[in-house]
């Protein structure tokens, strides 16, 4: 576990750099201030803490070790009879950190004393981790310090308890009353910790708990969105007024307004908006608690238990990949149970290095043709490594378990749920490409796309939610919105013109005569946002981009250079109740970011948040001609066997249609994974 265990700790470095006289003067001033405060006064604990901080600084930086005992005495006094005060957690963390620092000091030879100090610190961390007045950030810090101490003691169960307490805090770090930007900020870098927690649960023989922890700790923004879309029918039957109140509050909460840090908004207005959202969410919380008191509604909007999550595997295996420095495993949900497949050949640090190398090669490509040879060579090696160390062990276990006949000619239906760094690697394209063995004969490729119909799913809950009513929905002619912005005339946004976009939109419209096309100048940001609610299928052909360090990708609409264009934030704020399928024939629309790999911050993720059940997207840049070829092939497979008068389609055939289109690209150019490995399906 390599993350920062004490993000809030001021520690004793606050006096560093001052000379001994300054430190001694600070101690005398702190003692005098404490003496002036009456015994039992409400501020006395804070003065004790200040005195202890000054003495602790003197003991370390003033080379006065005898002052440490007095410092600890005052720091403890600062906690006595004050546990119900809001400042208790901060003071407890300071004392606990000081005790740990003192207990590890090489000058302290008394083993019993060191053990007692660590035990006292552990007790403080545990109490702070669950303190009702602790801020989410303070409780997160306390939980990780607790887990860290347990790990040092080789107490795996204790470490898991500490990390589990941290995961309990995660939804509060991303409090839904905040704007999207302000929710994301504290979530950065948390994925590794969630994976470590699940790994410890697996190590303790609790795979079902590992599944629950992964579900609870990842994709907080998606969980909030699912809460906002929760079905209120059962509550409406029991208490119509309560259901109406919930509906009204969430309607206001889904208006994702500006953040506190929005530079384009007056500070007073931003804080006023934040205050309003806080009031709304407090009201939402109160109403949810009322709903949970209704008969049979105790589990309303609570994290789903394993007994519910396991049904994600009812229609085919769902593979949760948990990658950790503790251990790496695949958790296969199938046939009403979870199967653990250890992945000893997979290494998290190597995965990080490979993800960085892939990102570097993609960034170095000035165009879809520059740097292709180097990228191609690297992808062949990367896809082979993913196959051997990650995917093949899973397929072997599925086939050996009896849930899949290895001799069947029909491809299995498979859902991949990657965690942390795996979101930045093309798992769906894993396989061994054609190579020459020792006898000089060519070996045919062995690819996942030939063995399975693969889809990505961000969480199990989102998969279950997307399936609700899916197979039962009557097939009908889609209301298609076809957007094409190739910028052929002017080079929209100063980007390279895409010569095949016009032909791609022509092909889509030819296959869906009732489609609404928005071409070039017609396809402004405002026009697209206005048209989306009236359509349930979307096809976008044009430029897209996603910076791996910034959770706000862009679809380039026809707007002035430097304009707003269509951003992740614009799309994620939509609530499209009838949306079915979105095809993004644009670059980097499923490129995960480094700090938030498990959050739906990609363009594909934003469309899922907006309500689209199925999304076709790309991991990296794709040349215009194969992009058009793939799109046309995709729709032809969806429409196979239908006349122009029979366009009753189901979006649930999207994954199979994309697989067919990708396999055609593989047959045409098996040596070019940079083309066919870019396309992915996200959804049920």
C-alpha positions as CSV (number, residue, x, y, z in Angstrom):
1,X,0.0,0.0,0.0
2,X,1.8,3.1,-1.3
3,X,-0.7,5.9,-0.8
4,X,-0.5,8.8,1.6
5,X,-1.7,7.6,4.9
6,X,-1.8,11.0,6.6
7,X,-3.1,13.7,4.2
8,X,-4.4,16.0,6.9
9,X,-1.5,15.6,9.4
10,X,0.2,18.9,10.1
11,X,2.8,16.7,12.0
12,X,5.6,18.4,14.0
13,X,7.3,20.0,11.0
14,X,5.3,23.2,11.6
15,X,8.1,24.5,13.7
16,X,10.9,23.4,11.4
17,X,13.4,26.1,10.5
18,X,13.1,28.1,13.7
19,X,16.0,28.4,16.1
20,X,15.9,27.0,19.7
21,X,15.1,30.4,21.3
22,X,12.0,30.7,19.1
23,X,10.8,27.2,20.0
24,X,11.4,27.8,23.8
25,X,9.5,31.2,23.6
26,X,6.6,29.5,21.8
27,X,6.4,26.9,24.6
28,X,6.5,29.6,27.3
29,X,3.7,31.5,25.5
30,X,1.6,28.4,25.2
31,X,1.9,27.6,28.9
32,X,1.0,31.1,29.9
33,X,-2.1,31.0,27.5
34,X,-3.2,27.7,29.0
35,X,-2.8,29.1,32.6
36,X,-5.2,31.9,31.8
37,X,-8.1,29.6,30.7
38,X,-10.4,28.5,33.6
39,X,-10.6,24.8,34.4
40,X,-13.6,23.3,32.6
41,X,-13.8,26.1,30.0
42,X,-15.0,25.0,26.6
43,X,-11.7,26.3,24.9
44,X,-9.4,24.6,27.4
45,X,-8.9,21.4,25.3
46,X,-7.8,23.4,22.3
47,X,-5.3,25.3,24.5
48,X,-3.9,22.0,25.8
49,X,-3.5,20.8,22.2
50,X,-1.7,24.1,21.2
51,X,0.7,23.7,24.2
52,X,1.3,20.1,23.3
53,X,2.1,21.0,19.7
54,X,4.6,23.7,20.8
55,X,6.3,21.3,23.3
56,X,6.5,18.5,20.7
57,X,8.1,20.9,18.2
58,X,10.6,21.9,20.9
59,X,11.4,18.3,21.8
60,X,12.3,17.3,18.2
61,X,13.7,20.4,16.6
62,X,15.0,22.0,19.8
63,X,16.8,18.7,20.8
64,X,14.8,18.6,24.0
65,X,13.6,15.0,24.3
66,X,12.5,15.5,27.9
67,X,9.8,17.8,26.7
68,X,8.1,15.0,24.8
69,X,6.4,13.5,27.9
70,X,4.9,16.9,28.8
71,X,3.8,17.3,25.2
72,X,2.0,14.0,25.1
73,X,0.3,14.9,28.5
74,X,-1.1,18.1,27.1
75,X,-2.2,16.5,23.8
76,X,-4.1,13.8,25.8
77,X,-5.6,16.5,27.9
78,X,-6.8,18.2,24.7
79,X,-8.9,15.1,24.0
80,X,-10.4,14.4,27.5
81,X,-14.0,15.4,28.0
82,X,-14.1,16.8,24.4
83,X,-15.0,13.9,22.2
84,X,-18.4,15.5,21.3
85,X,-16.7,18.6,20.0
86,X,-16.2,19.1,16.2
87,X,-12.4,19.7,16.6
88,X,-11.8,16.4,18.4
89,X,-11.0,14.3,15.3
90,X,-8.3,16.8,14.1
91,X,-6.7,16.8,17.6
92,X,-6.9,13.0,17.8
93,X,-5.2,12.6,14.5
94,X,-2.4,14.9,15.6
95,X,-1.8,13.0,18.8
96,X,-2.0,9.6,17.1
97,X,0.6,10.7,14.4
98,X,2.9,12.1,17.1
99,X,2.7,8.8,19.1
100,X,3.5,6.8,16.0
101,X,6.5,9.1,15.2
102,X,7.7,8.7,18.8
103,X,7.2,5.0,18.9
104,X,9.4,4.6,15.8
105,X,12.2,6.8,17.2
106,X,15.4,4.8,17.4
107,X,16.3,6.5,20.6
108,X,13.5,4.8,22.4
109,X,14.6,1.5,23.6
110,X,11.8,0.4,25.8
111,X,9.8,-2.1,23.7
112,X,6.9,-2.1,26.0
113,X,6.6,1.7,25.8
114,X,6.7,1.6,22.0
115,X,4.0,-1.1,22.0
116,X,1.7,1.0,24.3
117,X,2.1,4.1,22.2
118,X,1.2,2.2,19.0
119,X,-1.8,0.7,20.7
120,X,-3.0,4.1,21.9
121,X,-2.5,5.5,18.4
122,X,-4.5,2.6,16.9
123,X,-7.4,3.2,19.3
124,X,-7.4,6.9,18.3
125,X,-7.4,6.2,14.6
126,X,-10.3,3.7,15.0
127,X,-12.4,6.2,17.0
128,X,-11.6,9.0,14.6
129,X,-12.5,6.9,11.5
130,X,-16.1,6.6,12.7
131,X,-16.5,9.8,14.6
132,X,-19.8,11.6,13.8
133,X,-18.1,15.0,13.7
134,X,-15.2,14.0,11.6
135,X,-15.1,15.4,8.1
136,X,-14.9,12.8,5.3
137,X,-11.3,13.7,4.6
138,X,-10.3,13.3,8.3
139,X,-12.1,10.0,8.5
140,X,-10.5,8.8,5.3
141,X,-7.0,9.7,6.8
142,X,-7.8,7.9,10.1
143,X,-9.1,4.8,8.3
144,X,-5.9,4.5,6.3
145,X,-3.7,5.1,9.3
146,X,-5.6,2.3,11.1
147,X,-5.1,0.0,8.1
148,X,-1.4,0.9,7.8
149,X,-0.7,0.0,11.5
150,X,-2.5,-3.3,11.1
151,X,-0.6,-4.1,7.9
152,X,2.7,-3.4,9.8
153,X,1.6,-5.9,12.4
154,X,0.8,-8.4,9.7
155,X,-2.8,-8.4,10.8
156,X,-4.6,-8.9,7.5
157,X,-8.1,-8.9,8.9
158,X,-7.4,-5.7,10.8
159,X,-6.0,-4.0,7.8
160,X,-9.1,-5.0,5.8
161,X,-11.3,-3.5,8.5
162,X,-9.5,-0.2,8.3
163,X,-9.7,-0.1,4.5
164,X,-13.3,-1.1,4.6
165,X,-14.0,1.9,6.9
166,X,-12.3,4.1,4.4
167,X,-14.5,2.8,1.6
168,X,-17.6,3.6,3.7
169,X,-16.5,7.3,3.6
170,X,-16.0,7.4,-0.2
171,X,-19.6,8.4,-1.0
172,X,-19.3,11.3,1.4
173,X,-16.1,12.5,-0.2
174,X,-18.1,12.7,-3.4
175,X,-21.1,14.2,-1.8
176,X,-23.9,14.5,-4.4
177,X,-24.7,18.0,-3.2
178,X,-21.5,19.2,-4.9
179,X,-21.1,19.9,-8.6
180,X,-19.4,17.2,-10.7
181,X,-16.0,19.0,-10.6
182,X,-16.1,19.4,-6.9
183,X,-17.1,15.7,-6.5
184,X,-14.3,14.5,-8.6
185,X,-11.5,16.4,-6.9
186,X,-11.4,14.3,-3.6
187,X,-11.9,11.0,-5.5
188,X,-8.6,11.3,-7.4
189,X,-6.2,8.5,-6.7
190,X,-8.6,6.4,-4.6
191,X,-8.9,3.3,-7.0
192,X,-5.8,1.6,-5.7
193,X,-7.0,1.7,-2.2
194,X,-10.3,0.1,-3.1
195,X,-8.5,-2.7,-5.0
196,X,-6.2,-3.3,-2.0
197,X,-9.3,-3.7,0.3
198,X,-10.9,-6.2,-2.1
199,X,-7.5,-8.1,-2.3
200,X,-7.3,-8.4,1.4
201,X,-10.9,-9.8,1.5
202,X,-10.0,-12.4,-1.1
203,X,-6.9,-13.3,0.9
204,X,-9.1,-13.9,3.9
205,X,-11.3,-16.2,1.9
206,X,-14.2,-13.7,1.6
207,X,-14.7,-13.2,-2.2
208,X,-18.3,-12.3,-1.8
209,X,-17.3,-9.4,0.5
210,X,-14.6,-8.4,-2.1
211,X,-17.4,-8.1,-4.7
212,X,-19.4,-5.8,-2.4
213,X,-16.4,-3.7,-1.6
214,X,-15.4,-3.2,-5.3
215,X,-19.0,-2.2,-6.0
216,X,-19.3,0.2,-3.1
217,X,-15.9,1.9,-3.6
218,X,-15.9,2.5,-7.4
219,X,-17.7,4.8,-9.8
220,X,-19.2,7.1,-7.2
221,X,-20.6,9.5,-9.8
222,X,-22.4,6.6,-11.6
223,X,-23.9,5.4,-8.3
224,X,-25.2,8.9,-7.6
225,X,-26.7,9.0,-11.1
226,X,-28.4,5.6,-10.6
227,X,-29.8,6.9,-7.3
228,X,-31.2,9.9,-9.1
229,X,-32.9,7.5,-11.6
230,X,-34.2,5.1,-9.0
231,X,-37.7,3.7,-9.6
232,X,-40.1,5.3,-7.0
233,X,-43.1,3.2,-7.9
234,X,-43.0,1.0,-4.7
235,X,-42.7,4.1,-2.6
236,X,-45.5,5.8,-4.5
237,X,-47.8,2.9,-3.7
238,X,-47.0,3.1,0.0
239,X,-46.7,6.9,0.4
240,X,-47.6,9.0,-2.7
241,X,-46.7,12.3,-1.0
242,X,-43.3,11.0,-0.1
243,X,-42.7,9.8,-3.6
244,X,-43.7,13.2,-5.0
245,X,-41.3,14.9,-2.6
246,X,-38.4,12.7,-3.7
247,X,-39.2,13.3,-7.4
248,X,-39.3,17.0,-6.9
249,X,-36.0,17.2,-5.1
250,X,-34.1,14.9,-7.5
251,X,-35.4,16.9,-10.4
252,X,-33.7,20.0,-8.9
253,X,-30.5,18.1,-7.9
254,X,-30.0,16.8,-11.5
255,X,-29.6,20.4,-12.6
256,X,-25.8,20.2,-12.5
257,X,-24.9,23.8,-12.0
258,X,-21.6,25.6,-11.6
259,X,-19.0,24.5,-9.1
260,X,-17.6,26.6,-6.2
261,X,-14.4,27.0,-8.2
262,X,-16.0,28.1,-11.4
263,X,-13.8,31.0,-12.7
264,X,-16.6,32.4,-14.9
265,X,-19.0,32.8,-12.1
266,X,-19.0,35.5,-9.4
267,X,-17.8,34.0,-6.1
268,X,-21.0,35.0,-4.3
269,X,-23.2,33.4,-6.9
270,X,-21.1,30.2,-6.9
271,X,-21.4,29.9,-3.1
272,X,-25.1,30.7,-3.2
273,X,-25.6,27.9,-5.7
274,X,-23.5,25.5,-3.6
275,X,-25.6,26.4,-0.5
276,X,-28.8,25.7,-2.4
277,X,-27.5,22.3,-3.6
278,X,-26.4,21.5,0.0
279,X,-30.0,22.2,1.2
280,X,-31.5,20.1,-1.5
281,X,-29.3,17.1,-0.8
282,X,-29.9,17.4,2.9
283,X,-33.6,17.3,2.1
284,X,-33.0,14.3,-0.2
285,X,-31.2,12.5,2.6
286,X,-34.1,13.1,5.0
287,X,-36.6,11.9,2.5
288,X,-34.6,8.7,1.7
289,X,-34.4,7.9,5.4
290,X,-38.2,8.3,5.6
291,X,-38.6,6.0,2.7
292,X,-36.4,3.3,4.4
293,X,-38.8,3.3,7.4
294,X,-41.7,2.2,5.1
295,X,-42.6,-1.5,5.2
296,X,-40.2,-3.6,3.0
297,X,-38.1,-0.5,2.0
298,X,-35.2,-0.8,4.4
299,X,-32.7,-1.4,1.6
300,X,-33.8,1.6,-0.5
301,X,-30.7,3.2,-2.2
302,X,-28.3,1.3,0.1
303,X,-25.3,-0.4,-1.5
304,X,-26.6,-3.7,-3.0
305,X,-25.5,-6.9,-1.2
306,X,-23.8,-9.8,-2.9
307,X,-27.1,-11.7,-3.2
308,X,-28.3,-9.0,-5.6
309,X,-25.1,-8.3,-7.4
310,X,-24.5,-12.0,-8.3
311,X,-27.5,-11.8,-10.7
312,X,-25.3,-9.7,-13.0
313,X,-24.0,-13.1,-14.2
314,X,-27.4,-14.5,-15.0
315,X,-27.0,-13.9,-18.8
316,X,-23.3,-14.8,-19.1
317,X,-20.1,-14.6,-17.1
318,X,-19.2,-11.2,-15.7
319,X,-15.5,-10.8,-14.8
320,X,-14.4,-8.4,-12.2
321,X,-10.6,-7.9,-12.5
322,X,-9.1,-6.8,-9.2
323,X,-5.5,-5.6,-9.6
324,X,-3.6,-4.9,-6.4
325,X,0.0,-4.9,-5.0
326,X,-1.4,-7.4,-2.5
327,X,-2.5,-9.9,-5.1
328,X,-4.3,-10.0,-8.5
329,X,-7.4,-11.9,-9.2
330,X,-10.4,-12.3,-11.5
331,X,-13.8,-12.7,-9.8
332,X,-16.1,-14.5,-12.2
333,X,-19.8,-14.0,-11.5
334,X,-21.7,-16.9,-13.1
335,X,-24.5,-19.4,-12.3
336,X,-25.4,-17.6,-9.0
337,X,-21.9,-17.7,-7.5
338,X,-18.5,-16.1,-7.6
339,X,-15.4,-18.0,-8.7
340,X,-11.9,-16.6,-7.8
341,X,-9.2,-17.1,-10.5
342,X,-5.8,-16.0,-9.1
343,X,-3.6,-14.2,-11.6
344,X,0.0,-14.8,-10.4
345,X,1.5,-13.9,-13.8
346,X,-0.1,-10.4,-13.7
347,X,1.8,-7.6,-12.0
348,X,0.2,-4.2,-11.1
349,X,3.5,-2.2,-11.5
350,X,4.1,-3.7,-14.9
351,X,0.6,-2.9,-15.9
352,X,1.2,0.8,-14.8
353,X,4.3,0.9,-16.9
354,X,2.6,-0.6,-19.9
355,X,-0.3,1.8,-19.7
356,X,2.1,4.7,-19.5
357,X,4.0,3.4,-22.5
358,X,0.8,2.9,-24.5
359,X,-0.3,6.5,-23.6
360,X,3.1,7.8,-24.7
361,X,2.9,6.1,-28.1
362,X,-0.6,7.4,-28.6
363,X,0.3,11.0,-27.6
364,X,3.3,10.9,-30.0
365,X,1.0,10.3,-32.9
366,X,0.5,13.7,-34.6
367,X,-2.0,12.1,-36.9
368,X,-3.7,8.7,-37.3
369,X,-0.9,7.7,-39.6
370,X,2.3,9.1,-37.9
371,X,4.0,6.6,-35.5
372,X,1.8,3.7,-36.6
373,X,4.5,1.2,-37.0
374,X,5.9,1.7,-33.5
375,X,2.4,1.6,-32.0
376,X,1.5,-1.6,-34.0
377,X,4.6,-3.4,-32.8
378,X,3.9,-2.4,-29.2
379,X,0.2,-3.4,-29.4
380,X,1.1,-6.9,-30.7
381,X,3.3,-7.5,-27.6
382,X,0.8,-5.8,-25.2
383,X,-2.2,-7.8,-26.4
384,X,-0.2,-11.1,-26.1
385,X,0.8,-10.2,-22.6
386,X,-2.8,-9.4,-21.6
387,X,-3.9,-12.7,-23.2
388,X,-1.4,-14.9,-21.4
389,X,-1.5,-13.2,-18.0
390,X,-5.1,-12.0,-17.7
391,X,-7.7,-13.3,-20.2
392,X,-6.7,-16.9,-21.0
393,X,-6.7,-18.0,-17.4
394,X,-10.3,-16.6,-17.1
395,X,-11.5,-18.3,-20.3
396,X,-9.9,-21.6,-19.2
397,X,-11.7,-21.5,-15.9
398,X,-15.1,-20.6,-17.5
399,X,-14.8,-23.5,-19.9
400,X,-13.5,-26.0,-17.2
401,X,-16.3,-25.0,-14.8
402,X,-19.0,-26.3,-17.1
403,X,-20.6,-22.9,-17.6
404,X,-19.2,-22.9,-21.1
405,X,-18.5,-25.7,-23.5
406,X,-15.1,-25.1,-25.0
407,X,-16.1,-27.0,-28.2
408,X,-19.1,-24.8,-28.8
409,X,-19.0,-22.9,-32.1
410,X,-21.2,-20.1,-30.7
411,X,-19.2,-17.3,-29.0
412,X,-19.9,-16.8,-25.3
413,X,-21.4,-13.6,-24.0
414,X,-18.8,-12.0,-21.7
415,X,-18.8,-8.8,-19.7
416,X,-15.5,-7.3,-18.5
417,X,-15.4,-5.1,-15.4
418,X,-11.8,-3.8,-15.1
419,X,-10.6,-1.8,-12.1
420,X,-8.0,0.9,-11.6
421,X,-5.1,0.8,-14.2
422,X,-6.9,-1.9,-16.3
423,X,-9.3,0.7,-17.5
424,X,-6.4,2.2,-19.5
425,X,-5.6,-1.1,-21.3
426,X,-7.4,-2.8,-24.2
427,X,-8.5,-6.0,-22.5
428,X,-11.2,-6.6,-25.1
429,X,-8.6,-7.0,-27.9
430,X,-6.3,-9.4,-26.0
431,X,-4.9,-12.3,-28.0
432,X,-2.0,-13.9,-29.8
433,X,-1.5,-12.5,-33.3
434,X,-0.1,-14.6,-36.2
435,X,3.5,-15.4,-35.7
436,X,6.1,-17.8,-37.1
437,X,7.0,-20.8,-34.9
438,X,10.2,-22.8,-35.1
439,X,9.0,-24.8,-38.1
440,X,8.4,-21.7,-40.1
441,X,4.7,-22.2,-40.5
442,X,2.2,-19.4,-39.7
443,X,0.1,-19.8,-36.5
444,X,-3.4,-18.4,-36.8
445,X,-4.4,-15.6,-34.4
446,X,-6.0,-16.6,-31.1
447,X,-8.1,-13.6,-30.1
448,X,-10.7,-12.9,-27.5
449,X,-12.9,-11.3,-30.2
450,X,-13.1,-14.7,-31.9
451,X,-14.0,-16.5,-28.7
452,X,-16.6,-14.1,-27.2
453,X,-19.0,-11.2,-27.6
454,X,-17.4,-8.8,-25.2
455,X,-18.7,-5.7,-23.5
456,X,-17.3,-3.4,-20.8
457,X,-19.4,-2.6,-17.8
458,X,-18.3,0.0,-15.2
459,X,-20.2,-1.6,-12.2
460,X,-22.4,-4.6,-11.6
461,X,-25.2,-2.3,-10.4
462,X,-25.1,-0.3,-13.7
463,X,-25.3,-3.6,-15.6
464,X,-28.4,-4.8,-13.6
465,X,-30.0,-1.4,-14.0
466,X,-29.4,-1.3,-17.8
467,X,-31.0,-4.7,-18.2
468,X,-34.2,-3.8,-16.5
469,X,-36.9,-4.0,-19.1
470,X,-34.3,-4.5,-21.9
471,X,-35.3,-7.8,-23.3
472,X,-39.0,-7.0,-22.8
473,X,-38.9,-3.7,-24.7
474,X,-40.6,-4.0,-28.0
475,X,-38.4,-3.6,-31.0
476,X,-39.2,-0.4,-33.0
477,X,-37.7,1.9,-35.6
478,X,-35.1,4.0,-33.8
479,X,-35.3,7.7,-33.8
480,X,-31.8,8.3,-35.0
481,X,-29.9,11.6,-34.6
482,X,-27.0,11.5,-37.1
483,X,-24.3,14.2,-36.5
484,X,-21.4,14.7,-38.8
485,X,-18.7,17.3,-38.3
486,X,-15.8,16.6,-40.6
487,X,-14.8,20.2,-41.0
488,X,-14.0,19.6,-44.7
489,X,-14.7,23.2,-45.7
490,X,-12.9,25.1,-43.0
491,X,-11.1,22.6,-40.8
492,X,-13.4,23.0,-37.8
493,X,-11.7,23.9,-34.5
494,X,-8.4,24.1,-36.4
495,X,-8.3,20.3,-36.6
496,X,-7.5,18.1,-39.6
497,X,-10.5,17.7,-42.0
498,X,-12.1,14.3,-41.9
499,X,-12.9,13.5,-45.5
500,X,-15.0,10.4,-44.9
501,X,-17.5,11.9,-42.4
502,X,-19.9,13.1,-45.0
503,X,-20.0,9.6,-46.6
504,X,-20.5,8.0,-43.2
505,X,-23.5,10.2,-42.4
506,X,-24.9,9.5,-45.9
507,X,-24.6,5.8,-45.2
508,X,-26.4,6.1,-41.8
509,X,-29.2,8.2,-43.3
510,X,-29.6,5.8,-46.2
511,X,-30.2,2.9,-43.7
512,X,-32.4,4.9,-41.4
513,X,-34.6,7.2,-43.7
514,X,-36.4,8.7,-40.6
515,X,-33.0,9.9,-39.2
516,X,-32.5,13.5,-38.3
517,X,-29.1,14.6,-39.8
518,X,-27.1,17.5,-38.4
519,X,-24.2,18.2,-40.8
520,X,-21.3,20.5,-40.4
521,X,-22.6,24.1,-39.7
522,X,-25.9,22.7,-38.5
523,X,-24.2,20.7,-35.7
524,X,-23.5,23.3,-33.1
525,X,-23.3,22.5,-29.5
526,X,-26.6,24.0,-28.7
527,X,-28.3,22.3,-31.6
528,X,-27.0,18.9,-30.6
529,X,-28.1,19.4,-26.9
530,X,-31.5,20.6,-28.0
531,X,-32.0,17.6,-30.4
532,X,-30.9,14.8,-28.1
533,X,-34.0,14.5,-25.9
534,X,-36.2,13.8,-29.0
535,X,-34.1,10.9,-30.2
536,X,-33.2,7.5,-28.7
537,X,-30.3,6.5,-31.0
538,X,-27.3,8.7,-31.7
539,X,-24.5,8.5,-34.3
540,X,-21.7,11.0,-34.0
541,X,-18.9,11.2,-36.7
542,X,-16.2,13.7,-36.2
543,X,-13.3,14.7,-34.0
544,X,-13.1,13.7,-30.3
545,X,-10.4,14.1,-27.7
546,X,-9.7,13.2,-24.1
547,X,-6.7,14.3,-22.1
548,X,-5.6,11.4,-19.8
549,X,-5.0,14.0,-17.0
550,X,-8.3,15.9,-17.4
551,X,-11.7,14.4,-16.7
552,X,-13.6,16.4,-19.4
553,X,-13.3,15.1,-22.9
554,X,-14.7,16.9,-26.0
555,X,-16.7,16.2,-29.1
556,X,-16.0,18.9,-31.6
557,X,-19.2,20.4,-32.8
558,X,-19.4,23.2,-35.4
559,X,-18.6,26.1,-33.0
560,X,-16.1,28.9,-33.2
561,X,-12.5,28.1,-32.5
562,X,-12.0,28.3,-28.8
563,X,-15.8,27.7,-28.2
564,X,-17.3,25.4,-25.7
565,X,-18.0,22.5,-28.0
566,X,-19.7,19.4,-26.5
567,X,-18.1,18.4,-23.3
568,X,-18.4,15.5,-20.9
569,X,-20.0,17.8,-18.4
570,X,-22.7,18.9,-20.8
571,X,-23.6,15.3,-21.7
572,X,-23.4,13.9,-18.2
573,X,-25.9,16.5,-17.0
574,X,-28.6,15.3,-19.4
575,X,-31.3,12.9,-18.3
576,X,-32.5,11.1,-21.4
577,X,-35.3,8.7,-20.3
578,X,-35.6,6.8,-23.6
579,X,-32.0,6.8,-24.8
580,X,-30.9,3.4,-26.2
581,X,-27.8,3.4,-28.4
582,X,-25.0,5.9,-29.1
583,X,-22.3,5.2,-31.7
584,X,-19.3,7.6,-31.3
585,X,-17.3,7.4,-34.5
586,X,-14.7,9.7,-33.0
587,X,-11.3,9.5,-31.4
588,X,-10.5,8.8,-27.7
589,X,-14.1,8.5,-26.6
590,X,-13.4,5.7,-24.1
591,X,-10.0,6.8,-22.9
592,X,-9.8,6.5,-19.1
593,X,-8.0,9.2,-17.1
594,X,-5.1,8.5,-14.8
595,X,-6.6,9.9,-11.5
596,X,-10.2,8.7,-12.0
597,X,-9.9,5.4,-14.0
598,X,-13.0,3.9,-12.3
599,X,-15.3,7.0,-12.7
600,X,-17.5,7.6,-15.8
601,X,-15.4,10.6,-16.9
602,X,-15.0,9.5,-20.5
603,X,-17.3,10.6,-23.3
604,X,-18.7,7.1,-23.4
605,X,-19.2,7.2,-19.7
606,X,-21.0,10.5,-19.9
607,X,-23.5,9.1,-22.4
608,X,-24.1,6.2,-20.0
609,X,-24.7,8.7,-17.2
610,X,-27.1,10.6,-19.5
611,X,-29.2,7.4,-20.0
612,X,-27.9,5.6,-23.1
613,X,-27.9,1.8,-22.4
614,X,-25.4,0.9,-25.1
615,X,-22.4,3.0,-26.3
616,X,-19.9,2.2,-29.1
617,X,-16.7,4.1,-28.5
618,X,-13.0,4.2,-29.2
619,X,-9.9,3.8,-27.1
620,X,-7.6,5.9,-29.3
621,X,-7.4,7.7,-32.6
622,X,-8.9,5.9,-35.5
623,X,-8.4,6.8,-39.2
624,X,-11.4,8.2,-41.0
625,X,-11.7,5.4,-43.6
626,X,-11.7,2.4,-41.3
627,X,-14.0,4.3,-38.9
628,X,-16.6,4.7,-41.7
629,X,-16.1,1.0,-42.7
630,X,-16.7,-0.2,-39.2
631,X,-19.8,2.0,-38.7
632,X,-21.4,0.9,-42.0
633,X,-20.6,-2.8,-41.2
634,X,-22.1,-2.4,-37.7
635,X,-25.4,-1.1,-39.0
636,X,-25.5,-3.6,-41.8
637,X,-25.3,-6.4,-39.2
638,X,-28.0,-4.9,-37.1
639,X,-30.3,-4.6,-40.2
640,X,-29.4,-8.0,-41.7
641,X,-32.4,-9.7,-43.2
642,X,-34.6,-6.6,-42.9
643,X,-36.1,-4.5,-45.7
644,X,-36.3,-0.7,-45.6
645,X,-39.9,-1.0,-44.4
646,X,-38.9,-3.2,-41.5
647,X,-36.6,-1.2,-39.2
648,X,-37.9,-2.6,-35.9
649,X,-34.6,-3.0,-34.1
650,X,-33.3,-3.8,-30.6
651,X,-30.3,-2.0,-29.2
652,X,-29.5,-5.2,-27.3
653,X,-28.0,-6.6,-30.5
654,X,-25.3,-3.9,-30.5
655,X,-22.5,-5.9,-28.9
656,X,-22.9,-8.8,-31.4
657,X,-23.1,-6.4,-34.3
658,X,-19.9,-4.6,-33.2
659,X,-18.1,-7.9,-32.8
660,X,-19.1,-8.8,-36.4
661,X,-17.8,-5.5,-37.7
662,X,-14.5,-5.8,-35.8
663,X,-13.9,-9.3,-37.0
664,X,-14.3,-8.0,-40.6
665,X,-11.6,-5.5,-39.8
666,X,-9.4,-8.2,-38.4
667,X,-9.9,-10.4,-41.5
668,X,-9.0,-7.4,-43.7
669,X,-6.0,-6.3,-41.6
670,X,-5.0,-8.9,-39.0
671,X,-1.5,-7.3,-38.6
672,X,-3.0,-3.9,-37.8
673,X,-4.4,-4.0,-34.2
674,X,-4.3,-0.2,-34.0
675,X,-7.3,-0.2,-36.3
676,X,-9.6,-3.0,-35.0
677,X,-8.6,-2.9,-31.3
678,X,-9.8,0.7,-30.9
679,X,-13.5,-0.1,-31.0
680,X,-15.4,-1.1,-27.8
681,X,-18.9,-1.8,-26.6
682,X,-20.1,-0.5,-23.2
683,X,-23.4,-1.8,-21.9
684,X,-25.6,-4.8,-21.1
